[in-house]
Amino acid sequence: LGGDGTLLWGARLVAERNVPILGINLGHMGFLTSVAEEDIEAALERLFSGDYILDSRSTLEARLVREDGTEHDRYLALNDFVIHKRGMARVTRLELLVGEGDEKEEIGGFTGDGVVLSTPTGSTAYSLSAGGPIVAPAMGCIIVTPICPHTLAVRPLVISAQETVTVCPLDRSGTLVLTVDGQKEAELSLGESVVIRQAEARVNLIRIPGQTFFSTLRKKLNWAVRPQGEE
């Protein structure tokens, strides 16, 4: 019961327990909380009769990595991780790498406000506002969206969910922060990097038949809605 923020908070609590979630929207946007307040009774009747669909959504995990290579402090996200500098209008320089071990290779470095690494579910959140693509939730991928890069040569990337992305700070001044689903944050110590990969945990969202990702896009984000008066 609540808005999308409430669902994100609850999803992180139950993701590794395989507990399905029915989101009832008492907030504003309600992109993930698909049942409107006035439809609660009808939705519960269909739920108890078994007339529902389970949408299995992928999650991401992030681990902080010390300079000696040891990983610690694991975090789980349904929407996204954002790496940025603390404070207003503060730019930073980041290097992105993909792969692990001998297969690790550089994607590139850039100066900007930070980077968003999102699931397909999170592609309609901060990543979209930063210029990232909309990705259907059933896709197996990680979306890498730079935030306000100071170059036209850096654009969002969609990579395989089997890959591992490492974000290395190149600017050793100021405090970098890892934000989890826009709700929880952790400060990076000097020399630390962040390793992000798809987690084993999945979030099962209960969907009532007739509700689809694309109908929600049209209704909530006005995707491809024709202007009034246009035939």
C-alpha positions as semicolon CSV with decimal commas, in nm:
position;residue;x (nm);y (nm);z (nm)
1;L;0,000;0,000;0,000
2;G;0,163;0,324;-0,113
3;G;0,353;0,458;-0,411
4;D;0,640;0,322;-0,617
5;G;0,888;0,418;-0,344
6;T;0,706;0,200;-0,094
7;L;0,709;-0,091;-0,339
8;L;1,083;-0,050;-0,403
9;W;1,151;-0,053;-0,030
10;G;0,935;-0,362;0,020
11;A;1,083;-0,539;-0,283
12;R;1,435;-0,520;-0,139
13;L;1,306;-0,675;0,184
14;V;1,145;-0,979;0,021
15;A;1,341;-1,026;-0,303
16;E;1,554;-1,308;-0,162
17;R;1,253;-1,474;0,004
18;N;1,055;-1,524;-0,320
19;V;0,746;-1,347;-0,180
20;P;0,515;-1,205;-0,451
21;I;0,404;-0,841;-0,424
22;L;0,073;-0,682;-0,519
23;G;0,123;-0,307;-0,543
24;I;-0,178;-0,090;-0,458
25;N;-0,121;0,271;-0,557
26;L;-0,187;0,528;-0,287
27;G;0,083;0,760;-0,421
28;H;0,127;0,977;-0,730
29;M;0,281;0,802;-1,033
30;G;0,207;0,439;-0,952
31;F;0,413;0,290;-1,235
32;L;0,497;-0,024;-1,035
33;T;0,199;-0,016;-0,799
34;S;-0,045;-0,119;-1,069
35;V;-0,375;-0,142;-0,878
36;A;-0,561;0,186;-0,828
37;E;-0,719;0,256;-0,490
38;E;-1,072;0,233;-0,631
39;D;-0,995;-0,110;-0,783
40;I;-0,870;-0,279;-0,464
41;E;-1,178;-0,494;-0,405
42;A;-1,195;-0,624;-0,762
43;A;-0,820;-0,690;-0,769
44;L;-0,831;-0,888;-0,444
45;E;-1,122;-1,099;-0,571
46;R;-0,922;-1,191;-0,881
47;L;-0,612;-1,255;-0,670
48;F;-0,790;-1,495;-0,434
49;S;-0,951;-1,676;-0,728
50;G;-0,608;-1,730;-0,886
51;D;-0,678;-1,497;-1,177
52;Y;-0,346;-1,314;-1,185
53;I;-0,004;-1,314;-1,354
54;L;0,338;-1,312;-1,190
55;D;0,590;-1,079;-1,351
56;S;0,941;-1,189;-1,257
57;R;1,171;-0,886;-1,244
58;S;1,551;-0,895;-1,232
59;T;1,752;-0,715;-0,965
60;L;2,107;-0,583;-0,947
61;E;2,363;-0,624;-0,673
62;A;2,648;-0,386;-0,599
63;R;2,958;-0,449;-0,391
64;L;3,214;-0,195;-0,279
65;V;3,571;-0,297;-0,363
66;R;3,876;-0,176;-0,173
67;E;4,204;-0,090;-0,344
68;D;4,341;-0,434;-0,251
69;G;4,056;-0,600;-0,445
70;T;3,851;-0,727;-0,151
71;E;3,473;-0,690;-0,187
72;H;3,245;-0,583;0,098
73;D;2,906;-0,425;0,176
74;R;2,657;-0,581;-0,066
75;Y;2,348;-0,387;-0,181
76;L;2,042;-0,498;-0,379
77;A;1,831;-0,281;-0,614
78;L;1,514;-0,339;-0,814
79;N;1,539;-0,011;-1,007
80;D;1,892;0,124;-1,013
81;F;2,222;0,220;-0,861
82;V;2,348;0,576;-0,904
83;I;2,709;0,676;-0,845
84;H;2,755;1,049;-0,801
85;K;2,935;1,313;-0,599
86;R;2,781;1,446;-0,281
87;G;2,667;1,807;-0,303
88;M;2,494;2,016;-0,565
89;A;2,629;2,067;-0,918
90;R;2,944;1,866;-0,849
91;V;3,103;1,686;-1,141
92;T;3,328;1,384;-1,118
93;R;3,536;1,166;-1,348
94;L;3,458;0,796;-1,375
95;E;3,604;0,499;-1,561
96;L;3,377;0,211;-1,663
97;L;3,495;-0,146;-1,720
98;V;3,304;-0,457;-1,825
99;G;3,381;-0,823;-1,754
100;E;3,576;-1,000;-1,483
101;G;3,927;-1,136;-1,438
102;D;4,124;-1,175;-1,761
103;E;3,811;-1,085;-1,960
104;K;3,778;-0,739;-1,804
105;E;3,809;-0,454;-2,052
106;E;3,767;-0,079;-2,048
107;I;3,445;0,076;-2,173
108;G;3,582;0,427;-2,129
109;G;3,606;0,723;-1,897
110;F;3,411;1,047;-1,885
111;T;3,353;1,359;-1,680
112;G;2,996;1,426;-1,573
113;D;2,751;1,427;-1,285
114;G;2,766;1,050;-1,237
115;V;2,624;0,730;-1,385
116;V;2,303;0,528;-1,351
117;L;2,313;0,148;-1,376
118;S;1,961;0,015;-1,399
119;T;1,754;-0,295;-1,452
120;P;1,491;-0,302;-1,728
121;T;1,237;-0,226;-1,454
122;G;1,437;0,085;-1,363
123;S;1,470;0,198;-1,724
124;T;1,157;0,415;-1,683
125;A;1,294;0,589;-1,372
126;Y;1,612;0,798;-1,327
127;S;1,779;0,639;-1,630
128;L;1,498;0,761;-1,857
129;S;1,523;1,114;-1,717
130;A;1,899;1,106;-1,789
131;G;1,838;1,013;-2,153
132;G;1,845;0,634;-2,128
133;P;1,625;0,397;-2,332
134;I;1,297;0,240;-2,225
135;V;1,352;-0,136;-2,199
136;A;1,077;-0,397;-2,162
137;P;1,105;-0,561;-1,818
138;A;1,142;-0,915;-1,954
139;M;1,471;-0,827;-2,126
140;G;1,791;-0,962;-1,975
141;C;2,023;-0,662;-1,964
142;I;2,190;-0,387;-1,763
143;I;2,145;-0,026;-1,875
144;V;2,441;0,209;-1,826
145;T;2,337;0,574;-1,848
146;P;2,591;0,855;-1,792
147;I;2,443;1,160;-1,618
148;C;2,515;1,487;-1,802
149;P;2,849;1,377;-1,957
150;H;3,069;1,665;-2,071
151;T;3,104;1,522;-2,421
152;L;2,875;1,427;-2,708
153;A;3,071;1,102;-2,755
154;V;2,933;0,928;-2,443
155;R;2,586;0,780;-2,472
156;P;2,381;0,518;-2,283
157;L;2,471;0,152;-2,326
158;V;2,259;-0,163;-2,302
159;I;2,474;-0,465;-2,217
160;S;2,409;-0,830;-2,140
161;A;2,282;-0,920;-1,794
162;Q;2,562;-1,177;-1,782
163;E;2,823;-0,902;-1,773
164;T;2,978;-0,735;-1,469
165;V;3,029;-0,358;-1,468
166;T;3,297;-0,191;-1,257
167;V;3,283;0,183;-1,188
168;C;3,618;0,332;-1,084
169;P;3,644;0,692;-0,961
170;L;3,928;0,880;-1,129
171;D;3,870;1,199;-0,930
172;R;4,015;1,151;-0,582
173;S;3,872;1,475;-0,442
174;G;3,530;1,503;-0,281
175;T;3,295;1,229;-0,162
176;L;3,137;0,980;-0,400
177;V;2,806;0,822;-0,305
178;L;2,632;0,502;-0,416
179;T;2,255;0,550;-0,407
180;V;2,027;0,244;-0,405
181;D;1,682;0,283;-0,567
182;G;1,694;0,652;-0,473
183;Q;1,637;0,558;-0,108
184;K;1,954;0,428;0,053
185;E;2,311;0,549;0,015
186;A;2,667;0,449;0,098
187;E;2,978;0,664;0,083
188;L;3,279;0,534;-0,107
189;S;3,609;0,551;0,076
190;L;3,912;0,687;-0,107
191;G;4,030;0,436;-0,368
192;E;3,716;0,224;-0,359
193;S;3,529;0,117;-0,672
194;V;3,184;-0,036;-0,726
195;V;3,118;-0,372;-0,893
196;I;2,763;-0,421;-1,024
197;R;2,615;-0,740;-1,165
198;Q;2,276;-0,904;-1,197
199;A;2,169;-1,061;-0,869
200;E;2,024;-1,408;-0,829
201;A;1,723;-1,266;-0,644
202;R;1,415;-1,180;-0,848
203;V;1,108;-0,977;-0,753
204;N;0,770;-1,128;-0,843
205;L;0,514;-0,855;-0,907
206;I;0,149;-0,960;-0,919
207;R;-0,028;-0,829;-1,228
208;I;-0,400;-0,844;-1,296
209;P;-0,481;-0,963;-1,653
210;G;-0,537;-0,669;-1,884
211;Q;-0,259;-0,466;-1,727
212;T;0,051;-0,465;-1,947
213;F;0,384;-0,282;-1,955
214;F;0,289;-0,099;-2,273
215;S;-0,055;0,005;-2,151
216;T;0,115;0,144;-1,839
217;L;0,360;0,336;-2,060
218;R;0,071;0,497;-2,243
219;K;-0,131;0,570;-1,931
220;K;0,142;0,684;-1,691
221;L;0,406;0,835;-1,921
222;N;0,180;0,934;-2,214
223;W;0,398;0,726;-2,447
224;A;0,297;0,791;-2,811
225;V;-0,030;0,952;-2,700
226;R;-0,171;1,163;-2,980
227;P;-0,237;1,531;-2,911
228;Q;-0,602;1,619;-2,858
229;G;-0,777;1,692;-3,184
230;E;-0,536;1,484;-3,393
231;E;-0,699;1,198;-3,579
